[in-house]
């Protein structure tokens, strides 16, 4: 994942302060040197690094910090706040037109992921707003660009307007806009052509499209793996087109991620979305405060909760809550939960969103093999309906039969049953609002990160309780 090396370096820099009772100006200076090096190695723009470290240093050497009982926590808080400010301070949504359609024009270099982002954005708008978008295929240069957009449109049941590769992109957009008005689509997503480098021909074409479409949003799609050059690209597009937002793709790759920290400061344009995978669902609204927490290894419980809410059926969640309270959670529910969690993305990425988990030794080795989930499902499907509903029936002879029927050995079946019982016990405690689960303190960590984690989890539990009371 992006920012991993930066997260490690920043945590190392700040961990030295956590061991000190009082923090001197020399300690702050040493920490800022480490932070500066970490940011530069992560491909963050030099001027952005200078401004950031200057602001942190000025606040960190203040009297209120040096005389504080917990100086390390104060400095972590300052770094978090300034990092959030560098990333943009507030979450910025799409600019919506007062009258339909809202027009969104996607621009960027070739290979940045504009077409894929167009599909992801259409999917996002359908899910969150029940929108009726129209996608316009205005990339007539890249081989199969129009076909790719059509395939995405078919997957989402979204209309795609194209006129082949022989017609000018400007004419395609003009006729596409007329169709959108006629069909009363509430969003128009224009997929424009990219180049391997910025040139006058590309810019002139984009300026003409902008003039015809009058877009409410011009989103620059930037590949996170381009490093420092992403900032130069963003600056150039901004000067000539006046971009209103940035989308950073491929943040799930092994990239330093410095572009995300630099683009807002250099262009002034907010980052609106980040792409974190290849699936159409792998799109996140960019929240500067949450990204700052992730970078500092403080987790991102709110995004984790939102992911869970997106993938969970509310009716099923309520049924599950009742089952947990009544202690009737069975193997059928266990498999259903496994499927839902796997649908939220790689487990190792979800774990990193929990505060304190970045510090857990051996986390980098945690890899959940989808085949392991399939093996567990095979064990459950080898049980009789009565055994699934009543796990207490599983005596040694039944376990041997399940092992043989699922192609596993008895040890693996015993391990799976043990995991089921532990999950059942933990979920029952959490359903009662009891967060004092054995091992929870170790998982969330101590200090400010642990407190933040517990606060987020308790907030989630209280919120769910309030929802239930209102429904009653």
HELIX and SHEET records of a PDB file:
HELIX    1   1 UNK A    4  UNK A   18  1                                  15    
HELIX    2   2 UNK A   25  UNK A   41  1                                  17    
HELIX    3   3 UNK A   46  UNK A   60  1                                  15    
HELIX    4   4 UNK A   63  UNK A   66  1                                   4    
HELIX    5   5 UNK A   71  UNK A   87  1                                  17    
HELIX    6   6 UNK A  114  UNK A  129  1                                  16    
HELIX    7   7 UNK A  145  UNK A  156  1                                  12    
HELIX    8   8 UNK A  169  UNK A  183  1                                  15    
HELIX    9   9 UNK A  200  UNK A  213  1                                  14    
HELIX   10  10 UNK A  224  UNK A  226  5                                   3    
HELIX   11  11 UNK A  229  UNK A  241  1                                  13    
HELIX   12  12 UNK A  258  UNK A  267  1                                  10    
HELIX   13  13 UNK A  288  UNK A  295  1                                   8    
HELIX   14  14 UNK A  301  UNK A  311  1                                  11    
HELIX   15  15 UNK A  314  UNK A  325  1                                  12    
HELIX   16  16 UNK A  331  UNK A  343  1                                  13    
HELIX   17  17 UNK A  347  UNK A  351  1                                   5    
HELIX   18  18 UNK A  357  UNK A  359  5                                   3    
HELIX   19  19 UNK A  363  UNK A  365  5                                   3    
HELIX   20  20 UNK A  370  UNK A  381  1                                  12    
HELIX   21  21 UNK A  385  UNK A  389  1                                   5    
HELIX   22  22 UNK A  391  UNK A  393  5                                   3    
HELIX   23  23 UNK A  396  UNK A  406  1                                  11    
HELIX   24  24 UNK A  410  UNK A  431  1                                  22    
HELIX   25  25 UNK A  440  UNK A  444  1                                   5    
HELIX   26  26 UNK A  447  UNK A  471  1                                  25    
SHEET    1   A 8 UNK A 159  UNK A 161  0                                        
SHEET    2   A 8 UNK A 133  UNK A 138  1                                        
SHEET    3   A 8 UNK A 187  UNK A 192  1                                        
SHEET    4   A 8 UNK A 102  UNK A 107  1                                        
SHEET    5   A 8 UNK A 217  UNK A 223  1                                        
SHEET    6   A 8 UNK A 245  UNK A 249  1                                        
SHEET    7   A 8 UNK A 271  UNK A 275  1                                        
SHEET    8   A 8 UNK A 283  UNK A 285 -1                                        
END                                                                             
